[in-house]
């Protein structure tokens, strides 16, 4: 896969170039991952991205898929935060991890800018210890290249006493900061809970960029919509503060889809997607269906083409927000699909 690593990974791609990369990557995994080859034994010549082999997202809960190319250096296992007890596990490798970290930073920089700011993570640093990396921490670490300082503001990952004195100290010395948390944790701790007066006073003089992902199903059950969520977070922050919601999968690590101010998810220029009929799996154009995500940044395991259980509709024409490229509307999950804890970076 040297050709993929040699190029500038995040340069704009036309459809033909991206298709060529994904074909090369698929052949790499078919040759070096026996389980993947058994699933797609007759893969041949393709002329469209819709013809590329894919894996259903549920397989990653049942199989540990790795591509055993010589020289591949394995790292920790990325674990999704499924809410019913089962979780996807993706084996990370060093080369892919480097590309994926740069990818997440490049995507979010388009929404946050390149300026470095302190990053407050609504989690405990203890969650970083061990052989498995939780998806929510992988998402947080995706923001690290945009951070001038990194602080974990939860004392213990089992309970959630927030270190508000650390929050107050950080925001007093900076005109703006980043705050990352899962959607549910941000609502519980920042939106709906009591915040000490000293922290509130400090926050009102600071521009806060809240970045979050996942957990909407839980909040919808509490009748918390996006407008309510955003308003609660922004009520105790300074002028210019904002909330950025992004969608992503543990099974597509390094690729995130931030929502613009109109709620559309914008597709990075090194990524593609397909929407398929939930019954026939035929590709759809402009209609709602199952979302399939493809990217060329998965070298050590075949998670480069994943059929999700999420419903989406690709936008027709440019997004009215003014951002170029492809965009889509995320419509929810298929009925009876397992609730997922959070998307990842």
N, C-alpha and C positions, 0 to 999 in steps of 0.2 A: 504493500500500500504506500510505497514511497512517493508516488505521484501526488497522492492526496496531501501528504505532509509537506511536500516541497512547495506547493503553491500558497499564495496568500489566502488563508481559509475564509475570510469574510469579505472578499471582493464580490461585487455584483456579478451574478451569473445569468446567462440566458437559459432558456429551457433545455436546449440541446446539451450545453455544458453540464448542467446539473444532472440530467439523465445519464450522461456518460459516466459521471462520478458514481452515481448510485448503482449503475450496472456493474462497474468495477468492484464496488464495495460488496455487492450481493455475491459476485463470483468468489471474492475473497472468503466470505463467510461460508458459502457452500463447500469450498475446498477445505476449510479448516475447522468447521463445526459439524460433526457427524449427525447430531440431532436435527440441526437445521436442514441438512441435506436430505434427511429422511422425510421431512415435512414437504420439501419442494424438490422431488427427485427428477423432474422433467423440465427444469427451468432452461429456457433456450434464448433465442434472440428476441429482443423487445424493441419496440419503436415508440412506446409511450410510457409515461411514468405510471399509469394505471396498470400496466402489465408486470410491474416489478413484484417479486415475492414479498409477502408480509407475514407478520405474526400477530395473532390476537393478543391483546394486552393480558388476558387471563392466563396465558401460558407461563408468564414470568412468576406466577404464584406457585407453579407446579414443577417447573424445570429450572435448573441453573445452567443457562446457555453460555458457553464460552467458545471463542475461536482460538485454537491453539497454535497460532503462527509462531515460528521460532523468534526468540528475542522479545516476546511480549512480556512486559513487567506488570504483574498483577498488584492491585492495591486493595482497598477495603471493599466490602459489599454495601451497595446503596440499598436501603430498605424503605419502601413506601409506607405511608402511615394509613393503611386500610383500617376502617373502623369496625369491621366484623371479626377481627382476629387473624385473618389471612393478610399477607403482605407480599408485594412483588419484591424480588431480590435481583439486583443487577450487579454483576461483577465488574468493577471499574478497573481500567488499566491506565498506566501512567501517560501514554501518548494521547489517548482520548480525553483524559481528565484535563490535561493542559489546554487542548483545543476547546473543551466545553466550558471551562472557566472563562476563557477569553471571549467565547461566544456570548455567555450570559451578560458579561460586563458590556460588550459592544451593543447588545440589544437594549439593555436598560439605560445606557448612556444617551441613546437617542431620545429618551423621555426625561431623563434626569439631568443631562448635561455632563460634561467632563470634570467639573469642579469637585475636588475631594472634600468630604465633610465627615464629621464623626458619625459612626454607625452604631446605633443602639439595637441590640438583638433581644427580643422578648423571649428569651430561653436561657437555659443554664449551660455553662461551658462544660459541665460534666457529660452532657450528651455527645460531646466530641470524642470521648474516650471509648475504646473498644474496637472490635473488628468490623462492626457494622455501623454505617453512617445513616442516621435518620434523614428522610427526604427533606424535612423542614430545615435541618441544619445545612444540608447541601444548598438549599435555596438561599439561606442567609449568607453562606460563604461565596455565593455568586456575586454578592454586592461588595465583597472585600476589596476588589481592585478600585472601587469608587470611594473607598473610605480612607480618611486621614487617621482615624483611630477607631478601634473596635472594642465595644463594651457589651458584655452579657449582663442583663439587668434582672435576671431571675435567680434567686438564691439556690433553689432546688427544683429539679425538673419534676419531682413528684407533687409537691405543693407549689404554690405560685406567689410567694411573697416578693413583690417587686421592689427593687432597690431604688426607691424614688429619690433618695439623697444623691445617688449617682446620676440619675437623670437630671436633677436640678443643677448639679455641679457642671455637667457637660454643656447643657444648653445656655447657662449663664455666660459662658465664654465664647459662644459662637452664634453667628447670625442665622445659620440654618444647619439642620441635622437630618440624617436618615434614621428611620425607625422601621425595623422589619419584624413581622410576626405572622403567624397563620391568621387567617380571617377570624376564626373563632377566638383565638387567644387575644387578638387586638380588641375585639368587641368586649370580651369579658373583663379585660384588665384596663383598657384605655377608654373604651366607649361607654360602658355601663357601670363601672365600679367607681368608688370614691378615690380621688387623687388628692394627696396632701396639699394644703394651701401653698407651701413653699415651692412645690413642683409646679403647681398651676401658675403661680406668679412668674416663675422663670419661663415656662412654656409660652406664655402670652407675648413675650418679647422675642420669640424665635420662630423662624419659618421652618416648619417640620414637613418632611416628605415621607409619608407613610407608604410603605411597600408591603403588599400582602398577597397571599395566594391560598386558594382552597377553603373548604369548610362551609360553603354557602348552604348546603342542605340542612345543616344544623340550625343555622340562623333563620332560614326560611320557615322552619318549624316553629320558631319563636316570633314569626311575623316581622322579622327585621329585613327590610329591603336595602338596596344599595344607597338610596338617598338618605335613609335614616342612619345607616352605618357611617357614611361619609360625614354627615352633619355632626354626629356625636363625636367623632374623632377630631374634627376641625374646630369644634366649639371652644376648646381651651388652648388654641395655638395662635401664633402670630399671623399677620397679613401675608398672603402669598403661599400659605401652607396648602398641601394637596394630598390626595389619596390615589395611589396607582395600584390597580388590581391586575395581576397577571395570571395566566393559565399555563400550566405545564404538567408533565408527567415524569415520574421517576424512570419510566421506561423510555424516555426521550431526554435524558439528562443533558443540560447545556442549552436547551431550546426553550424559550419562554415567549409567551404571546401577551404583551401588555394591552390593556384596553385603552383606547383613546377616549376623549371626552364625550364621544357619541356612543361609547360602549362597544365599538367594533374592535376585534382582535387583529393586530397587524402582524403579517407574516415576514420574518427576517428574510433578507435577500439571498441567503444560502440554504433555504428550507423550501420544501414544497408540501402540498397536501392534496388529498383526494377525498371526496365525499361519496359514500357508497349507499346504495339502497339497503335498508336493514334486512330485507327478506331475500333479495336475489344477489346482493353484493355487487351489482352492476354500478359503474360510476355514474354519478348524477351531475348535472350542470344547472346551477341556480336553484336546486331543490334541497330540502332538508334531508339529512341522512347521517350515517355513521362517519365519524371523522377518522381519516387515516393520515398519520404524520410521517414525513420522511426527511432525513437529514444525513449528510455525509461525514458526521463527526463521531461515529461509533465504530472503532477499529477492533476492539478486543472482544466484542460480543455482538450478535446480530439483532440489536435493537434500533437499527437505522430505519426500519419501516414497520410501523406499529398501527394496527387497527384498534381504535379505542372503543369504549362504550359510551362515548359522548356524542350528542347530536349537534350538528352545525349546518350552517348554510353559507356558502361562499358569496361574498358581495359582488354585485354586478357593477362594473365601472369603478372609478376612483372613489375613495372614501371622501365624504364631504368635509372631513376635518382637515384635508389638505395634504395628508401624508400619502406618499406614493406607494406603489406595490399592491400585492394581493392582501385582502382582509376577509374576515369571516365573522359571523354572528354565532356565538355559543348559545345553544338552546336548552341545555340540560343533559340528563342522562337517560338512557333507555330504561323503560320500566323494569323493575326488579333487579337492576344492576346493583352490584355491591357499592355502598357508599364509600368514597375515597376520602382520606383525611386531608391531603393537601397536594397541590402541584409542586414541582421542584424546579431548581435551576440546573 
